[in-house]
Amino acid sequence: MSDGNKNNPPSADWWEQGDTDAVTQDRDEPREPRKYRVLLINDDYTTMEFVVMILMTVFHHSEQEAVEIMLKVHHEGAGLAGVYSFDVAETKVAKVHSLARQNQFPLRCTLEPE
């Protein structure tokens, strides 16, 4: 950024005054990626033990947290397994469905925007 005259550099107060010829752009502040809630849905066939195992292995909850979430699923029909970016949430839902199919359970898992 030169004014074309090497012997006459811009003064220090030039920065404070701003360059009136410069093009300014309004920039949006960077935003956090949208988060998604991953929910486990109750059914009449999947065992409580299997749901606890899913919560511990796929969602990395402690055994106590997993039992609390499983009981919420059992009593209220659904429970929050975690909140993640879309890609992570989608992967966890697919993993739950895959493990449920392998173990012949109809456990459903969904994701929804937070």
mmCIF file of the C-alpha atoms, coordinates in Angstrom:
data_MODEL
# 
_entry.id   MODEL 
# 
loop_
_atom_site.group_PDB 
_atom_site.id 
_atom_site.type_symbol 
_atom_site.label_atom_id 
_atom_site.label_alt_id 
_atom_site.label_comp_id 
_atom_site.label_asym_id 
_atom_site.label_entity_id 
_atom_site.label_seq_id 
_atom_site.pdbx_PDB_ins_code 
_atom_site.Cartn_x 
_atom_site.Cartn_y 
_atom_site.Cartn_z 
_atom_site.occupancy 
_atom_site.B_iso_or_equiv 
_atom_site.pdbx_formal_charge 
_atom_site.auth_seq_id 
_atom_site.auth_comp_id 
_atom_site.auth_asym_id 
_atom_site.auth_atom_id 
_atom_site.pdbx_PDB_model_num 
ATOM 1   C CA . MET A 1 1   ? 0.000   0.000   0.000  1.00 0.00 ? 1   MET A CA 1 
ATOM 2   C CA . SER A 1 2   ? 1.971   2.920   -1.271 1.00 0.00 ? 2   SER A CA 1 
ATOM 3   C CA . ASP A 1 3   ? 1.058   6.431   -2.249 1.00 0.00 ? 3   ASP A CA 1 
ATOM 4   C CA . GLY A 1 4   ? 3.686   6.254   -4.985 1.00 0.00 ? 4   GLY A CA 1 
ATOM 5   C CA . ASN A 1 5   ? 6.109   8.536   -3.180 1.00 0.00 ? 5   ASN A CA 1 
ATOM 6   C CA . LYS A 1 6   ? 8.808   6.618   -1.307 1.00 0.00 ? 6   LYS A CA 1 
ATOM 7   C CA . ASN A 1 7   ? 10.165  9.773   0.336  1.00 0.00 ? 7   ASN A CA 1 
ATOM 8   C CA . ASN A 1 8   ? 6.818   10.798  1.805  1.00 0.00 ? 8   ASN A CA 1 
ATOM 9   C CA . PRO A 1 9   ? 5.243   7.865   3.724  1.00 0.00 ? 9   PRO A CA 1 
ATOM 10  C CA . PRO A 1 10  ? 1.711   8.331   5.088  1.00 0.00 ? 10  PRO A CA 1 
ATOM 11  C CA . SER A 1 11  ? 1.518   9.930   8.522  1.00 0.00 ? 11  SER A CA 1 
ATOM 12  C CA . ALA A 1 12  ? 0.728   7.864   11.606 1.00 0.00 ? 12  ALA A CA 1 
ATOM 13  C CA . ASP A 1 13  ? -2.649  9.553   12.013 1.00 0.00 ? 13  ASP A CA 1 
ATOM 14  C CA . TRP A 1 14  ? -3.671  8.226   8.592  1.00 0.00 ? 14  TRP A CA 1 
ATOM 15  C CA . TRP A 1 15  ? -4.693  4.955   10.293 1.00 0.00 ? 15  TRP A CA 1 
ATOM 16  C CA . GLU A 1 16  ? -6.878  6.774   12.799 1.00 0.00 ? 16  GLU A CA 1 
ATOM 17  C CA . GLN A 1 17  ? -8.577  8.882   10.135 1.00 0.00 ? 17  GLN A CA 1 
ATOM 18  C CA . GLY A 1 18  ? -9.218  5.975   7.849  1.00 0.00 ? 18  GLY A CA 1 
ATOM 19  C CA . ASP A 1 19  ? -8.830  5.812   4.097  1.00 0.00 ? 19  ASP A CA 1 
ATOM 20  C CA . THR A 1 20  ? -11.919 7.378   2.567  1.00 0.00 ? 20  THR A CA 1 
ATOM 21  C CA . ASP A 1 21  ? -11.159 5.758   -0.785 1.00 0.00 ? 21  ASP A CA 1 
ATOM 22  C CA . ALA A 1 22  ? -11.084 2.238   0.663  1.00 0.00 ? 22  ALA A CA 1 
ATOM 23  C CA . VAL A 1 23  ? -14.007 0.008   -0.080 1.00 0.00 ? 23  VAL A CA 1 
ATOM 24  C CA . THR A 1 24  ? -15.621 -1.226  3.094  1.00 0.00 ? 24  THR A CA 1 
ATOM 25  C CA . GLN A 1 25  ? -17.627 -4.381  3.359  1.00 0.00 ? 25  GLN A CA 1 
ATOM 26  C CA . ASP A 1 26  ? -20.136 -5.331  5.982  1.00 0.00 ? 26  ASP A CA 1 
ATOM 27  C CA . ARG A 1 27  ? -19.092 -8.728  7.209  1.00 0.00 ? 27  ARG A CA 1 
ATOM 28  C CA . ASP A 1 28  ? -21.302 -10.960 9.218  1.00 0.00 ? 28  ASP A CA 1 
ATOM 29  C CA . GLU A 1 29  ? -19.770 -12.216 12.390 1.00 0.00 ? 29  GLU A CA 1 
ATOM 30  C CA . PRO A 1 30  ? -18.805 -15.877 12.157 1.00 0.00 ? 30  PRO A CA 1 
ATOM 31  C CA . ARG A 1 31  ? -21.587 -18.037 13.541 1.00 0.00 ? 31  ARG A CA 1 
ATOM 32  C CA . GLU A 1 32  ? -21.462 -21.294 15.403 1.00 0.00 ? 32  GLU A CA 1 
ATOM 33  C CA . PRO A 1 33  ? -22.610 -24.215 13.261 1.00 0.00 ? 33  PRO A CA 1 
ATOM 34  C CA . ARG A 1 34  ? -26.179 -25.225 13.897 1.00 0.00 ? 34  ARG A CA 1 
ATOM 35  C CA . LYS A 1 35  ? -26.545 -27.915 16.544 1.00 0.00 ? 35  LYS A CA 1 
ATOM 36  C CA . TYR A 1 36  ? -28.844 -30.938 16.463 1.00 0.00 ? 36  TYR A CA 1 
ATOM 37  C CA . ARG A 1 37  ? -30.452 -32.843 19.306 1.00 0.00 ? 37  ARG A CA 1 
ATOM 38  C CA . VAL A 1 38  ? -30.172 -36.624 19.089 1.00 0.00 ? 38  VAL A CA 1 
ATOM 39  C CA . LEU A 1 39  ? -33.160 -38.338 20.682 1.00 0.00 ? 39  LEU A CA 1 
ATOM 40  C CA . LEU A 1 40  ? -33.789 -41.974 21.544 1.00 0.00 ? 40  LEU A CA 1 
ATOM 41  C CA . ILE A 1 41  ? -37.404 -43.050 21.061 1.00 0.00 ? 41  ILE A CA 1 
ATOM 42  C CA . ASN A 1 42  ? -39.143 -45.563 23.319 1.00 0.00 ? 42  ASN A CA 1 
ATOM 43  C CA . ASP A 1 43  ? -40.516 -48.844 21.983 1.00 0.00 ? 43  ASP A CA 1 
ATOM 44  C CA . ASP A 1 44  ? -41.985 -51.936 23.615 1.00 0.00 ? 44  ASP A CA 1 
ATOM 45  C CA . TYR A 1 45  ? -39.216 -54.369 22.609 1.00 0.00 ? 45  TYR A CA 1 
ATOM 46  C CA . THR A 1 46  ? -35.756 -52.866 23.083 1.00 0.00 ? 46  THR A CA 1 
ATOM 47  C CA . THR A 1 47  ? -34.372 -53.812 26.478 1.00 0.00 ? 47  THR A CA 1 
ATOM 48  C CA . MET A 1 48  ? -33.379 -51.211 29.024 1.00 0.00 ? 48  MET A CA 1 
ATOM 49  C CA . GLU A 1 49  ? -29.936 -52.793 29.219 1.00 0.00 ? 49  GLU A CA 1 
ATOM 50  C CA . PHE A 1 50  ? -29.410 -52.338 25.483 1.00 0.00 ? 50  PHE A CA 1 
ATOM 51  C CA . VAL A 1 51  ? -30.414 -48.660 25.665 1.00 0.00 ? 51  VAL A CA 1 
ATOM 52  C CA . VAL A 1 52  ? -27.978 -48.102 28.543 1.00 0.00 ? 52  VAL A CA 1 
ATOM 53  C CA . MET A 1 53  ? -25.232 -49.830 26.537 1.00 0.00 ? 53  MET A CA 1 
ATOM 54  C CA . ILE A 1 54  ? -25.973 -47.573 23.524 1.00 0.00 ? 54  ILE A CA 1 
ATOM 55  C CA . LEU A 1 55  ? -25.849 -44.453 25.689 1.00 0.00 ? 55  LEU A CA 1 
ATOM 56  C CA . MET A 1 56  ? -22.519 -45.501 27.175 1.00 0.00 ? 56  MET A CA 1 
ATOM 57  C CA . THR A 1 57  ? -20.783 -46.694 23.999 1.00 0.00 ? 57  THR A CA 1 
ATOM 58  C CA . VAL A 1 58  ? -22.151 -44.414 21.274 1.00 0.00 ? 58  VAL A CA 1 
ATOM 59  C CA . PHE A 1 59  ? -22.781 -41.266 23.339 1.00 0.00 ? 59  PHE A CA 1 
ATOM 60  C CA . HIS A 1 60  ? -20.064 -41.766 25.985 1.00 0.00 ? 60  HIS A CA 1 
ATOM 61  C CA . HIS A 1 61  ? -22.304 -41.211 29.009 1.00 0.00 ? 61  HIS A CA 1 
ATOM 62  C CA . SER A 1 62  ? -21.399 -42.602 32.409 1.00 0.00 ? 62  SER A CA 1 
ATOM 63  C CA . GLU A 1 63  ? -23.459 -45.557 33.593 1.00 0.00 ? 63  GLU A CA 1 
ATOM 64  C CA . GLN A 1 64  ? -25.427 -43.319 35.974 1.00 0.00 ? 64  GLN A CA 1 
ATOM 65  C CA . GLU A 1 65  ? -26.202 -40.767 33.231 1.00 0.00 ? 65  GLU A CA 1 
ATOM 66  C CA . ALA A 1 66  ? -27.140 -43.558 30.823 1.00 0.00 ? 66  ALA A CA 1 
ATOM 67  C CA . VAL A 1 67  ? -29.588 -45.082 33.322 1.00 0.00 ? 67  VAL A CA 1 
ATOM 68  C CA . GLU A 1 68  ? -31.185 -41.665 33.945 1.00 0.00 ? 68  GLU A CA 1 
ATOM 69  C CA . ILE A 1 69  ? -31.613 -41.020 30.207 1.00 0.00 ? 69  ILE A CA 1 
ATOM 70  C CA . MET A 1 70  ? -32.931 -44.553 29.631 1.00 0.00 ? 70  MET A CA 1 
ATOM 71  C CA . LEU A 1 71  ? -35.554 -44.045 32.354 1.00 0.00 ? 71  LEU A CA 1 
ATOM 72  C CA . LYS A 1 72  ? -36.600 -40.760 30.743 1.00 0.00 ? 72  LYS A CA 1 
ATOM 73  C CA . VAL A 1 73  ? -36.980 -42.583 27.402 1.00 0.00 ? 73  VAL A CA 1 
ATOM 74  C CA . HIS A 1 74  ? -38.971 -45.338 29.123 1.00 0.00 ? 74  HIS A CA 1 
ATOM 75  C CA . HIS A 1 75  ? -41.306 -43.035 31.075 1.00 0.00 ? 75  HIS A CA 1 
ATOM 76  C CA . GLU A 1 76  ? -41.649 -40.050 28.736 1.00 0.00 ? 76  GLU A CA 1 
ATOM 77  C CA . GLY A 1 77  ? -41.323 -41.689 25.305 1.00 0.00 ? 77  GLY A CA 1 
ATOM 78  C CA . ALA A 1 78  ? -38.082 -39.994 24.279 1.00 0.00 ? 78  ALA A CA 1 
ATOM 79  C CA . GLY A 1 79  ? -34.821 -38.856 25.808 1.00 0.00 ? 79  GLY A CA 1 
ATOM 80  C CA . LEU A 1 80  ? -31.975 -36.583 24.808 1.00 0.00 ? 80  LEU A CA 1 
ATOM 81  C CA . ALA A 1 81  ? -28.819 -38.551 24.090 1.00 0.00 ? 81  ALA A CA 1 
ATOM 82  C CA . GLY A 1 82  ? -26.752 -35.481 23.142 1.00 0.00 ? 82  GLY A CA 1 
ATOM 83  C CA . VAL A 1 83  ? -26.377 -32.317 21.080 1.00 0.00 ? 83  VAL A CA 1 
ATOM 84  C CA . TYR A 1 84  ? -23.940 -32.276 18.151 1.00 0.00 ? 84  TYR A CA 1 
ATOM 85  C CA . SER A 1 85  ? -23.115 -30.706 14.817 1.00 0.00 ? 85  SER A CA 1 
ATOM 86  C CA . PHE A 1 86  ? -25.155 -32.155 11.948 1.00 0.00 ? 86  PHE A CA 1 
ATOM 87  C CA . ASP A 1 87  ? -22.452 -34.540 10.696 1.00 0.00 ? 87  ASP A CA 1 
ATOM 88  C CA . VAL A 1 88  ? -21.730 -35.946 14.149 1.00 0.00 ? 88  VAL A CA 1 
ATOM 89  C CA . ALA A 1 89  ? -25.449 -36.260 14.986 1.00 0.00 ? 89  ALA A CA 1 
ATOM 90  C CA . GLU A 1 90  ? -26.162 -38.016 11.687 1.00 0.00 ? 90  GLU A CA 1 
ATOM 91  C CA . THR A 1 91  ? -23.300 -40.467 12.283 1.00 0.00 ? 91  THR A CA 1 
ATOM 92  C CA . LYS A 1 92  ? -24.491 -41.272 15.803 1.00 0.00 ? 92  LYS A CA 1 
ATOM 93  C CA . VAL A 1 93  ? -28.064 -41.884 14.596 1.00 0.00 ? 93  VAL A CA 1 
ATOM 94  C CA . ALA A 1 94  ? -26.756 -44.265 11.915 1.00 0.00 ? 94  ALA A CA 1 
ATOM 95  C CA . LYS A 1 95  ? -24.571 -46.077 14.493 1.00 0.00 ? 95  LYS A CA 1 
ATOM 96  C CA . VAL A 1 96  ? -27.547 -46.542 16.853 1.00 0.00 ? 96  VAL A CA 1 
ATOM 97  C CA . HIS A 1 97  ? -29.713 -47.925 14.043 1.00 0.00 ? 97  HIS A CA 1 
ATOM 98  C CA . SER A 1 98  ? -26.940 -50.254 12.891 1.00 0.00 ? 98  SER A CA 1 
ATOM 99  C CA . LEU A 1 99  ? -26.318 -51.635 16.398 1.00 0.00 ? 99  LEU A CA 1 
ATOM 100 C CA . ALA A 1 100 ? -30.048 -52.018 17.003 1.00 0.00 ? 100 ALA A CA 1 
ATOM 101 C CA . ARG A 1 101 ? -30.492 -53.995 13.755 1.00 0.00 ? 101 ARG A CA 1 
ATOM 102 C CA . GLN A 1 102 ? -27.489 -56.194 14.551 1.00 0.00 ? 102 GLN A CA 1 
ATOM 103 C CA . ASN A 1 103 ? -29.067 -57.010 17.914 1.00 0.00 ? 103 ASN A CA 1 
ATOM 104 C CA . GLN A 1 104 ? -32.578 -57.374 16.462 1.00 0.00 ? 104 GLN A CA 1 
ATOM 105 C CA . PHE A 1 105 ? -34.077 -54.410 18.312 1.00 0.00 ? 105 PHE A CA 1 
ATOM 106 C CA . PRO A 1 106 ? -36.399 -51.804 16.773 1.00 0.00 ? 106 PRO A CA 1 
ATOM 107 C CA . LEU A 1 107 ? -34.773 -48.910 18.698 1.00 0.00 ? 107 LEU A CA 1 
ATOM 108 C CA . ARG A 1 108 ? -35.226 -45.634 16.861 1.00 0.00 ? 108 ARG A CA 1 
ATOM 109 C CA . CYS A 1 109 ? -33.056 -42.578 17.120 1.00 0.00 ? 109 CYS A CA 1 
ATOM 110 C CA . THR A 1 110 ? -33.792 -39.209 15.542 1.00 0.00 ? 110 THR A CA 1 
ATOM 111 C CA . LEU A 1 111 ? -32.151 -35.832 15.198 1.00 0.00 ? 111 LEU A CA 1 
ATOM 112 C CA . GLU A 1 112 ? -33.782 -32.430 15.236 1.00 0.00 ? 112 GLU A CA 1 
ATOM 113 C CA . PRO A 1 113 ? -32.460 -28.873 15.057 1.00 0.00 ? 113 PRO A CA 1 
ATOM 114 C CA . GLU A 1 114 ? -31.810 -27.339 18.441 1.00 0.00 ? 114 GLU A CA 1 
# 
